[in-house]
Amino acid sequence: MTVKFKTPKPAEIPSLEEEAVAPQFTQTLNCRNGVSEEKLIVFLKRFCVEYWGLDANGFQPELDLVDDIERAWLAKWDEVSVEEVRYGRIGINKNGGGGISDRGLVSFLFLQELTDAMGLDIDGEDATGLFELETLQDIIDTFVAILIDKSPST
């Protein structure tokens, strides 16, 4: 996987409050000169807890990014039970046909914010693979594989 490094930037955290200014996750992780596995995992856990509004014990590596975490977040957003979360379609035509499901959209935005906060620039096919991650453990494993014991390419 080809990774380029850039200056990390704080992530905008989605807010469940209407009209609220999006808070920022001000911590960043500069990976340009390498990072320990422990530091990487601590950062990923903090980022996930803050971004998704999980309690400190809510970070469970086996949780599915879309089916468990995104659905729970959307349930809070829509003030419904997790079972009542319904996905819509984006890019539909004027008759309401076509388009694609918005299932996974919030998770996609999460991964974009995460890579920005880590100062990672992953393009092309490599970036597509990132957005196919399913669980929090997949995220940990992928970023450990990308960053630990790797020489940064610039």
N, C-alpha and C positions, 0 to 999 in steps of 0.2 A: 504494500500500500504506500503510495506516495503522499507524503505529508510535507507541507510547507508551513513555516511558522510566521506568525504576524503578532502584532501587539494585542494582547488580550484586552477585551472590553467588558465592562459590567453588563450583565444580562437584564433584560426587562422581564419582570415576573408578571404573569397574567393576574389580574385582580378580579375577585368575585364581586366587588362593589361596582355598581354602575356609576359612571361619571368620575370614577377614581383615577388618579394619576397612577400609571403603572409604576410600582416600586421597582427598585433595582437590587439585584443581588450583587453587592459591591465587591465580593471576593473574586479574584481571578487567579488563574494558575498559569504562570509563565513556564511553558514546557520547552522553550528554545534550548536550554542548556541541560536538558534531562530532568527527570523527576523520579523520586523513589516510588515504589509500588504502594507503600503505606500512605504517603502523602497524596497520591493520586486517588486512592480509594476513599480516604477521608474527604477530599474535595468533592468527589462524585456523590457521596452520601449527603453531604451538606447541600449541594446543589439540588439534588432530587427532592430532599425534604423541603427546602425553601420554595422551589419552583412549583411543586405539586401541593404544597400546604400540608404535607404529612406530619404527623407528630414524630418525635425523635425515634420512637420505636417502630414507626411505619415503614421504614426502609427494609424491605425483605427482598433479598436478591432474586428469589424465585417469582416475584410478582411480574405479570405480563404488562408491558408498557401500555398497550392499548386496552386489552380486555379488563384488566384490573385497575390500573392507575388512572388512565385517561377517562374511563367510564365513571369512576368514583368522583373525579374532579368535575366532570360535566354534570353529574347528579347534583353536586353542591351548587354549581352554576345555575342549573335549571330548577333547583329546589324540588327535586323528585327523587325517588328511590333509584338505586343503581339499575334495577330491573326495568325501570320506566324510561331510561335513556334511549333516545331515538336519534339516529343519524339522518342527516339530510343529504342533498346533492348540490354540488357546485358546478357552475358552467353549463347549466341547463339552457335549452332553447326557449323561445317565447311561448311554446306550447307545453313547457314543463318536461320535455323529454331530453334524453341524452345526459351529458355531464358525468361526473364521477362522485362517488360517495365521499363525504367529509370524514369518514371514520379514519382515524389515525392522523388527522390534520394537526391537532394540538401536540401530539407526540413528535411529529415532524418539526414543528416550531421549537419544541423543547430541545431536540438534537441540534438544531441550528444555533440556538442560544448557548448551548453547552459548548459546542466547538468554538464559538466566538469567545466565550469566557476563558477558554483554555488557550486561545491564540493559535488555533489550528485551522489551516486552510486545506481542505480535502476536496478535490475536484473530480469531475468526470465519473467514471465507473466506480471508483473508490467511494465517492460520496453516495452513490446509489446503494451500495452495499451497507453503508452506515445506517441508512434509513430502513433497512430490513431487519434491524435488531428487534428481538421480541421481548426479552426480559431484562430486568436491571442487571442480572448476572452477565448477560450478553454484552451489555454496555461496559461493565467492568472488564471482562475478558478482552474485548476488542481494544479498549484504550490501553490496557496493560500491554497487550501484544504490540500496539503501535509505538508506545512511548518508552517502555522499559528496555534498557540495554540496546537502544537503537541510536545511531548517530543521526542527529538532525540533518535533514537536507534543506538547503535554503534556496 
